C-alpha cells in the first residue's frame, strides 16, 4: 500500500520536476556565465525594490516619497505601481547579495509558477499530462513571460497569475451549481491588480463576456449575483492600497504620462528566432490558426472551447493592425500612445487563453473514438512549437553571453559602456548599479503647468539630474520618511533644489515652514538660501483616509494568506492520514 502511495506521489510530482529541469536548461547559460541582464525596464524596477529594502533596513518608511533611489529626488513611484508586490521583492533582496542572484531566483520563480499554473489549468480540462507539460513550456517561452528574463517587464508577472485566474474562468463555464469561487476569484484578480494595473484592465474586459455566459447558465441566479458582488467587494479591499494611492496622487496633481511610442509599429510580427514581446514564431501562428479552425468546426461538441478560443483570437488580432488600425487610433487619440504604448501587450491575455483552448482540444474526453493519427499529428506540431520557442529563449540568453547585447535599454539609461564585464561589475553589489546608471523615464512626475509631452518632461528631469550631480548637497533620510537636504552657501541667493514636489509635498527651509517657493514645470523648487549652512526638509503629507485603506488592505491580505496556509496544512494532514 505504501509503495502504491509513493508511486502515485512520484507520478504527480514528475510533471513539475520535468518543468523545473526544463527551466534550469533554459537558464543554464545565465547561471553558468554569471550574467546579469539589464533590459528595458530592469533599472526602473531594481531602483524601486531597492528603495523599499533601504526603508526596511533603516526603519525610515515612506509609502509615497522615494528617498533612497531615483537619484533621491523624492518622486513618487512605488505607491502607483504594485506597492505590495514591490515589498515582496524588497524582502527577497534582503536574502540575496547581488542582482545576479536576484535575477536567477526570480527568473526561476516566474517561469516555474507560470508553467505550473498552465499545467494545472490544462489538466483541469482533462488534457493528458504530457500535453499539459508541453503547453506549459510553450507558455513560458512566448510573449510576455520571457520578457521578465529579457527586461524585467511586469506584464510577465501578471502573466504568471493569469493561468490561475483562467481556472476560475473554467469553473464559471463548467460548474453550473457553484460557478463562482469567491475567495479564489478575488485573490487572482487582486494579485494581478497589485502587480500590473494595465493587465488588470485587460483581463477584466475578457471576464465580462465570461460572467454573462456563466450567469445565464447557472441554476441559482440570485446566489450567482450575491457571490459576484462578494468577489468584487473583496477585490476592492485587497487592492485598496493601489486605487487609493492613485486617488491620492491624481486627485490633486497633474501627472506626466509615460513615453509615447508608435502604436502602428508596436504590434506583433513574425520572427524566425525570437518569441519575446512582439515577436511570434511561424509555428506558433500555425498552432493558433489551427486551434481556431478546429474550435469553429467542432463548436457543437465543445461550446466552451469555442468561447475561449474566440476571445483569445480577438485579443490576438487586437495585438495586430488587422482588427484595429493602431495608427488611426494614435492619430485620433494621441494619449493612448502614452498610456497603452504597445498593442502587443494584448498577447499577455491572448496567449494563455488560446493555450487553454488548445488544452480543450486535446481533452481526453474530446479524443474518445478519434483516430490515433490525428492525435499524433497534433502532438508533433505542439512539441515542435515548444522546442522552437524554448530554443529562442535559450538563444537570446546565449547572445547576451557572447556580447551581442550590453545595456539594451537606450530609452531608460543615460550611461552605457562597451567595456567587457561592465554590467557584471556594476551589479555585483546591489548599490553599485545606482552609482553608474540613471533613470530618466517621466513616469509619475508632476507637471505643474498643464499637460506636457513626455519628451519635454524627460529633458526637464535630465536637467535636474545634472543639477544634482553639480550641486554639493547632502541628503539625510529621517525616521518619519522625510528627507533633509543640507548645503553651504557663500552668499544669500536663490538656489534650485534637486528634488520634485507634488501638491501634498511640504518643504521646510531653514526652519521656515512656509518659505517662498517657486516651482518649474515638473515641481522642482527654487528657494532662498542664506549665507553659511542651509537645510531643507521635504515630506509628503499622507491623508488619514488613505492610511485606513492601506491598513484594511494589509489586514485583508494577512487574513487571506492565513486562510490559504490553513487549507494547505489541512490537505497535507489529510494526505498523510491516507
C-alpha positions, 0 to 999 in steps of 0.5 A, spaced: 500 500 500 505 504 501 509 503 495 502 504 491 502 511 495 509 513 493 508 511 486 502 515 485 506 521 489 512 520 484 507 520 478 504 527 480 510 530 482 514 528 475 510 533 471 513 539 475 520 536 476 520 535 468 518 543 468 523 545 473 529 541 469 526 544 463 527 551 466 534 550 469 536 548 461 533 554 459 537 558 464 543 554 464 547 559 460 545 565 465 547 561 471 553 558 468 556 565 465 554 569 471 550 574 467 546 579 469 541 582 464 539 589 464 533 590 459 528 595 458 525 596 464 530 592 469 533 599 472 526 602 473 524 596 477 531 594 481 531 602 483 524 601 486 525 594 490 531 597 492 528 603 495 523 599 499 529 594 502 533 601 504 526 603 508 526 596 511 533 596 513 533 603 516 526 603 519 525 610 515 518 608 511 515 612 506 509 609 502 509 615 497 516 619 497 522 615 494 528 617 498 533 612 497 533 611 489 531 615 483 537 619 484 533 621 491 529 626 488 523 624 492 518 622 486 513 618 487 513 611 484 512 605 488 505 607 491 502 607 483 505 601 481 504 594 485 506 597 492 505 590 495 508 586 490 514 591 490 515 589 498 515 582 496 521 583 492 524 588 497 524 582 502 527 577 497 533 582 496 534 582 503 536 574 502 540 575 496 547 579 495 547 581 488 542 582 482 545 576 479 542 572 484 536 576 484 535 575 477 536 567 477 531 566 483 526 570 480 527 568 473 526 561 476 520 563 480 516 566 474 517 561 469 516 555 474 509 558 477 507 560 470 508 553 467 505 550 473 499 554 473 498 552 465 499 545 467 494 545 472 489 549 468 490 544 462 489 538 466 483 541 469 480 540 462 482 533 462 488 534 457 493 528 458 499 530 462 504 530 457 500 535 453 499 539 459 507 539 460 508 541 453 503 547 453 506 549 459 513 550 456 510 553 450 507 558 455 513 560 458 517 561 452 512 566 448 510 573 449 510 576 455 513 571 460 520 571 457 520 578 457 521 578 465 528 574 463 529 579 457 527 586 461 524 585 467 517 587 464 511 586 469 506 584 464 510 577 465 508 577 472 501 578 471 502 573 466 504 568 471 497 569 475 493 569 469 493 561 468 490 561 475 485 566 474 483 562 467 481 556 472 476 560 475 474 562 468 473 554 467 469 553 473 464 559 471 463 555 464 463 548 467 460 548 474 453 550 473 451 549 481 457 553 484 460 557 478 463 562 482 469 561 487 469 567 491 475 567 495 479 564 489 476 569 484 478 575 488 485 573 490 487 572 482 484 578 480 487 582 486 494 579 485 494 581 478 491 588 480 497 589 485 502 587 480 500 590 473 494 595 473 494 595 465 493 587 465 488 588 470 484 592 465 485 587 460 483 581 463 477 584 466 474 586 459 475 578 457 471 576 464 465 580 462 463 576 456 465 570 461 460 572 467 454 573 462 455 566 459 456 563 466 450 567 469 445 565 464 447 558 465 447 557 472 441 554 476 441 559 482 441 566 479 440 570 485 446 566 489 450 567 482 449 575 483 450 575 491 457 571 490 459 576 484 458 582 488 462 578 494 468 577 489 468 584 487 467 587 494 473 583 496 477 585 490 476 592 492 479 591 499 485 587 497 487 592 492 485 598 496 492 600 497 493 601 489 486 605 487 487 609 493 494 611 492 492 613 485 486 617 488 491 620 492 496 622 487 491 624 481 486 627 485 490 633 486 496 633 481 497 633 474 501 627 472 506 626 466 504 620 462 509 615 460 513 615 453 509 615 447 511 610 442 508 608 435 502 604 436 502 602 428 509 599 429 508 596 436 504 590 434 506 583 433 510 580 427 513 574 425 520 572 427 524 566 425 528 566 432 525 570 437 518 569 441 519 575 446 514 581 446 512 582 439 515 577 436 511 570 434 514 564 431 511 561 424 509 555 428 506 558 433 501 562 428 500 555 425 498 552 432 493 558 433 490 558 426 489 551 427 486 551 434 481 556 431 479 552 425 478 546 429 474 550 435 469 553 429 468 546 426 467 542 432 463 548 436 457 543 437 461 538 441 465 543 445 461 550 446 466 552 451 472 551 447 469 555 442 468 561 447 475 561 449 478 560 443 474 566 440 476 571 445 483 569 445 483 570 437 480 577 438 485 579 443 490 576 438 488 580 432 487 586 437 495 585 438 495 586 430 493 592 425 488 587 422 482 588 427 484 595 429 488 600 425 493 602 431 495 608 427 488 611 426 487 610 433 494 614 435 492 619 430 485 620 433 487 619 440 494 621 441 494 619 449 493 612 448 500 612 445 502 614 452 498 610 456 497 603 452 504 604 448 504 597 445 498 593 442 502 587 443 501 587 450 494 584 448 498 577 447 499 577 455 491 575 455 491 572 448 496 567 449 494 563 455 487 563 453 488 560 446 493 555 450 487 553 454 483 552 448 488 548 445 488 544 452 480 543 450 482 540 444 486 535 446 481 533 452 481 526 453 474 526 453 474 530 446 479 524 443 474 518 445 473 514 438 478 519 434 483 516 430 490 515 433 493 519 427 490 525 428 492 525 435 499 524 433 499 529 428 497 534 433 502 532 438 508 533 433 506 540 431 505 542 439 512 539 441 515 542 435 512 549 437 515 548 444 522 546 442 522 552 437 520 557 442 524 554 448 530 554 443 529 562 442 529 563 449 535 559 450 538 563 444 537 570 446 540 568 453 546 565 449 547 572 445 547 576 451 553 571 453 557 572 447 556 580 447 551 581 442 547 585 447 550 590 453 545 595 456 539 594 451 535 599 454 537 606 450 530 609 452 531 608 460 539 609 461 543 615 460 550 611 461 552 605 457 559 602 456 562 597 451 567 595 456 567 587 457 564 585 464 561 592 465 554 590 467 557 584 471 561 589 475 556 594 476 551 589 479 555 585 483 553 589 489 546 591 489 548 599 490 553 599 485 548 599 479 545 606 482 552 609 482 553 608 474 546 608 471 540 613 471 533 613 470 530 618 466 523 615 464 517 621 466 513 616 469 509 619 475 512 626 475 508 632 476 507 637 471 505 643 474 503 647 468 498 643 464 499 637 460 506 636 457 509 631 452 513 626 455 519 628 451 519 635 454 518 632 461 524 627 460 529 633 458 526 637 464 528 631 469 535 630 465 536 637 467 535 636 474 539 630 474 545 634 472 543 639 477 544 634 482 550 631 480 553 639 480 550 641 486 554 639 493 548 637 497 547 632 502 541 628 503 539 625 510 533 620 510 529 621 517 525 616 521 518 619 519 520 618 511 522 625 510 528 627 507 533 633 509 537 636 504 543 640 507 548 645 503 553 651 504 552 657 501 557 663 500 552 668 499 544 669 500 541 667 493 536 663 490 538 656 489 534 650 485 533 644 489 534 637 486 528 634 488 520 634 485 514 636 489 507 634 488 501 638 491 501 634 498 509 635 498 511 640 504 518 643 504 521 646 510 527 651 509 531 653 514 526 652 519 521 656 515 515 652 514 512 656 509 518 659 505 517 662 498 517 657 493 517 657 486 516 651 482 518 649 474 514 645 470 515 638 473 515 641 481 522 642 482 523 648 487 527 654 487 528 657 494 532 662 498 538 660 501 542 664 506 549 665 507 553 659 511 549 652 512 542 651 509 537 645 510 531 643 507 526 638 509 521 635 504 515 630 506 509 628 503 503 629 507 499 622 507 491 623 508 488 619 514 483 616 509 488 613 505 492 610 511 485 606 513 485 603 506 492 601 506 491 598 513 484 594 511 488 592 505 494 589 509 489 586 514 485 583 508 491 580 505 494 577 512 487 574 513 487 571 506 494 568 506 492 565 513 486 562 510 490 559 504 496 556 509 490 553 513 487 549 507 494 547 505 496 544 512 489 541 512 490 537 505 497 535 507 494 532 514 489 529 510 494 526 505 498 523 510 492 520 514 491 516 507 
